[in-house]
Amino acid sequence: MLSQEVLVNNQVGLHARPATFFIQKANEFKCSVWVEKEDRRINAKSLLGVLSLGIIKGTSITIIADGADEAEAVKALCDLIVSNFSE
């Protein structure tokens, strides 16, 4: 299991379009992937789950992955967030 904390800094946070990009990226990996915010952990491959966290600009979240390609998944998802979803 691998995890990394990352700061969401794009204008709208992890809502609508950025959330869709995030979920599409998470689904490229075979491993299980979760997003953790404060004391809640959700499946990163679920749009409803990601939206339910209410992640806004300036929120710190933790990406957690467990499985064969966990390192690649955590890196790719953190890179996507750091790039502000290429906005």
BELLINPE-V372734 format. One record per backbone hydrogen bond with DSSP energy under -0.5 kcal/mol. CO is the residue of the C=O (numbers start at 1). NH is the residue of the N-H. Records with the same first field share a line. If there is no record, write none. Layout:
CO->NH, NH
//
This chain:
2->65
4->63
6->8, 61
7->9
8->58, 59
10->13
13->15
15->18, 19
16->20
17->21
18->22
19->23
20->24
21->25
22->26
23->27
25->28
26->29
32->66
33->44
34->64
35->42
36->62
37->40
40->37
42->35
43->46
45->47
46->50
47->51
48->52
49->53
50->53
51->54
54->56
55->14
56->59
59->8, 61
61->6
62->36, 64
63->4
64->34
65->2
66->32
67->70
69->73
70->74
71->75
72->76
73->77
74->78
75->79
76->80
77->81
78->82
79->83
80->85
81->84
83->86
84->87
//
